Amino acid sequence: MGILALYDIKGIQEYIFSSDKLKENLGASLIVEELLQNDLVDSIREEVPGAQCEWEKATCFAMNSSSPPKAEVIYIGGGNAMVAYLDESLYKNVNKALSKKVLGKAEGLIKVVAASILTDYKSFSTDQHELYRVMNREKASHLQSMPLMGISITREGASDGLPAQIIDEREYISRPAYEKRKRAKSDRFSELIEHTKRNRYRFPDEFNDLTERGVENFIAVVHIDGNNMGKKLESLLKDEKSYDNAVSIMRNFALDINSVYQDTMKDLIKKLMEKMQKQNGNETEGKCFLPLRPLVLNGDDVTFVTRGKLGLACAAYFLRALSGKSTADGAALSACAGVAIVKSHFPFYRAYELAEALCQSAKTKGKIIACQTSKDMASWIDYHIVYSGVTTELDQLRTHHYNIPSQPPLKALIYEEAGKPVITQNCYHLLWRPWCISGETENPYQWEHLTDIIKKFREEDECGNDKWPRSKIKGLRNAMISSQENVDVYLKELESRDLILPPFNGGNSQVFIIQDGSIQTPYFDAIDLLDFYDDIE
C-alpha cells in the first residue's frame, strides 16, 4: 500500500499582508509561493533519491508503472500540492525536512498542513474524496500558535511589532521581516515585463513610489479570484477512477490556469506601458516606476497594488482580458475582483481584508444573477473608497452610509431553490455596485453603463470648461443622500442651467430607479469615482 498526501498552506494572507512595507509583502508572497514549489520539492529530492519531481513534464502516473519511483509529485498549484509516496516512512521524513525549512524562513508565522491516506492507486475519485475529508479535519484541528514575543526590554521590529533581531537599512526589524526583505531582492515578477522594456520600466518597492507627486496619496489594493474553479476541475474529473487519466487532467488544468493568468497579467502590464509611452513619449531617462506592483500570482489567486486612480481600470481590464480566454479543453474563464482604494499609509492588512470582502461581494451577486438567468457566471467587480479608518464589516458600513433614512429598506437580492433562499446579498439605496465586466449587454449592471456616466460628467464645452461644474455634482450628491424630494428640486434647478443628467442604460435621465417598492441609484457610484477612475484603454 502506498501513501497519497495533500499539502496545504495555512495563514497565507496574514503572513503576506501583515506588514505596511511593500517590499516585505512582496518577499512574503514569494516565500509562500516557494514553500511548495521549491522547498517541498527540495525536501523530496533530499529524502527520496530518484523521486519523480518534474510533474509539469510528466506524461503518465509513474507510481503505477512496472518500476515505480519511491515518490512522485502529482501537481503543485493554487496553494496546495499532491504527492504520492511508496511508504509512510518516506512521507514522514519529507515532512520533517520541510518543517525545518518552513520554520527557518517564517519562524512559525505560517504553517504547512499535511494530510495522507493509504491507497493502492486504483480508484482516484474515491481516494481524492477521502483525502480532502482528512485534510479538512486536519485544518480544523490545527492550532495556530503565536510566535514567541519579547519581554519588556525588547525592542520591537519597525514593521511587524515582533522582537527586533537585525538592523537593516538603519531599521530594527524582526527575523521574519528580514527574510521577507531578503527574498524580495530577487523579484521573479520582473519576468512579467517584456524583456526589451526591462531597461526602462520597473515595479515599485515602496507604496510612495506608486502615488503621484503633488496628489493625495491613494493606492488601490486589488484582489481577483477565479469563478467556480473547483467545479470546473470537478466536472473534468467527474467519476474518474483511473489514476493515469485523473493525474493527467489535474496536471494539465493546473498548468493551463497558471499560464492563462500569467499571460493576462502580462497583457495588463503591457497596456500600462503603452499608456505611459503615450503620456511621456521618450523623454523619460533611466528606469521609471510602473504604477502597479504584483504581489500574488498563484494560479487563479491574484493580488496587486496600483496607483489609486488606476485600480478599477486595471482590475476591469484584467477581468475583460481573462473573459476572452479559455483553458486548453475549451472551458470559458471568468473571475471576480474587489478593489479597496485607501490612503498609502492605511494599515495594509485591513486594506487587503476589505478587497477580499469586496471580491466575495462581487462573487455573490454574480452567482445570484447567473442562477436567475440560467447562464454561466460572468466577471464582476466591487469597490470601496476609504477616506478614514474602517472599523466595521462591509455590510454594516454600507447599511450605515449608503441608505436613505426616509426610504424603506431595499429587499435583498435572493436566489431561491424549493422556496428557500440559497444565496442572499443585501442592497442599498445609493449603491448599484457590484458591476458586471463581461456578460450580456442588456444587463443593467454592465460596467460600460457606469463609465458612460463618468465620461458625461467629465465632458468639456468648446472653451475647455467643465460642462458639469464640480460644485453642481457635489450638490447632486448631497441631495441624493438626503431624500428623493431634494433630488427632484435640485434637478429642476440644474435643468434651468441647461444641465441634463446623463442617461443610464439608454433610458431616461432619472436619478432613482424604483426597485421592489423602494428606490436605488447608479449615479452615486459614478460620482464616487470622478476623482478615482483613470481609464487605461
Residue, then its C-alpha position, 0 to 999 in steps of 0.5 A: m500500500g502506498i501513501l497519497a498526501l495533500y499539502d496545504i498552506k495555512g495563514i497565507q494572507e496574514y503572513i503576506f499582508s501583515s506588514d505596511k512595507l511593500k517590499e516585505n509583502l512582496g518577499a512574503s508572497l514569494i516565500v509562500e509561493e516557494l514553500l511548495q514549489n521549491d522547498l517541498v520539492d527540495s525536501i523530496r529530492e533530499e529524502v527520496p533519491g530518484a523521486q519523480c519531481e518534474w510533474e509539469k513534464a510528466t506524461c503518465f502516473a509513474m507510481n503505477s508503472s512496472s518500476p515505480p519511483k519511491a515518490e512522485v509529485i502529482y501537481i503543485g498549484g493554487g496553494n496546495a500540492m499532491v504527492a504520492y509516496l511508496d511508504e509512510s516512512l518516506y512521507k514522514n521524513v519529507n515532512k520533517a525536512l520541510s518543517k525545518k525549512v518552513l520554520g527557518k524562513a517564517e519562524g512559525l508565522i505560517k504553517v504547512v498542513a499535511a494530510s495522507i491516506l493509504t491507497d493502492y492507486k486504483s480508484f482516484s475519485t474515491d481516494q481524492h474524496e477521502l483525502y480532502r475529508v482528512m485534510n479538512r479535519e486536519k485544518a480544523s484541528h490545527l492550532q495556530s500558535m503565536p510566535l514567541m514575543g519579547i519581554s519588556i526590554t525588547r525592542e520591537g521590529a519597525s514593521d511587524g511589532l515582533p522582537a527586533q533581531i537585525i538592523d537593516e537599512r538603519e531599521y530594527i526589524s524582526r527575523p521574519a521581516y528580514e527574510k521577507r526583505k531578503r527574498a524580495k531582492s530577487d523579484r521573479f515578477s520582473e519576468l512579467i515585463e517584456h524583456t526589451k522594456r526591462n531597461r526602462y520600466r520597473f515595479p515599485d518597492e515602496f507604496n510612495d513610489l506608486t502615488e503621484r507627486g503633488v496628489e493625495n496619496f491613494i493606492a488601490v489594493v486589488h484582489i481577483d479570484g477565479n469563478n467556480m474553479g473547483k467545479k470546473l476541475e470537478s466536472l473534468l474529473k467527474d467519476e474518474k477512477s483511473y489514476d493515469n487519466a485523473v493525474s493527467i487532467m489535474r496536471n494539465f488544468a493546473l498548468d493551463i490556469n497558471s499560464v492563462y493568468q500569467d499571460t493576462m497579467k502580462d497583457l495588463i502590464k503591457k497596456l500600462m506601458e503603452k499608456m505611459q509611452k503615450q503620456n511621456g513619449n521618450e523623454t523619460e531617462g533611466k528606469c521609471f516606476l510602473p504604477l502597479r506592483p504584483l504581489v500574488l500570482n498563484g494560479d487563479d489567486v491574484t493580488f496587486v497594488t496600483r496607483g489609486k486612480l488606476g485600480l478599477a481600470c486595471a482590475a476591469y481590464f484584467l477581468r475583460a482580458l481573462s473573459g476572452k480566454s479559455t483553458a486548453d479543453g475549451a472551458a470559458l474563464s471568468a473571475c471576480a475582483g474587489v478593489a479597496i482604494v485607501k490612503s498609502h499609509f492605511p494599515f495594509y492588512r485591513a486594506y487587503e481584508l476589505a478587497e477580499a470582502l469586496c471580491q466575495s461581494a462581487k462573487t455573490k451577486g454574480k452567482i445570484i444573477a447567473c442562477q436567475t438567468s440560467k447562464d454561466m457566471a460572468s466577471w464582476i467587480d466591487y469597490h470601496i473608497v476609504y477616506s478614514g479608518v474602517t472599523t466595521e464589516l462591509d455590510q454594516l458600513r454600507t447599511h450605515h452610509y449608503n441608505i436613505p433614512s426616509q426610504p424603506p429598506l431595499k429587499a435583498l437580492i435572493y436566489e431561491e431553490a424549493g422556496k428557500p433562499v440559497i444565496t442572499q446579498n443585501c442592497y442599498h439605496l445609493l449603491w448599484r455596485p457590484w458591476c458586471i465586466s463581461g456578460e450580456t449587454e442588456n444587463p443593467y449592471q454592465w460596467e460600460h453603463l457606469t463609465d458612460i456616466i463618468k465620461k458625461f460628467r467629465e465632458e468639456d464645452e468648446c472653451g475647455n470648461d467643465k460642462w458639469p461644474r464640480s460644485k453642481i455634482k457635489g450638490l447632486r450628491n448631497a441631495m441624493i443622500s438626503s431624500q428623493e424630494n431634494v433630488d427632484v428640486y435640485l434637478k429642476e434647478l440644474e435643468s434651468r442651467d441647461l444641465i441634463l443628467p446623463p442617461f443610464n442604460g439608454g433610458n431616461s435621465q432619472v436619478f432613482i430607479i424604483q426597485d421592489g417598492s423602494i428606490q436605488t441609484p447608479y449615479f452615486d457610484a459614478i460620482d464616487l469615482l470622478d476623482f478615482y477612475d483613470d481609464i487605461e484603454 
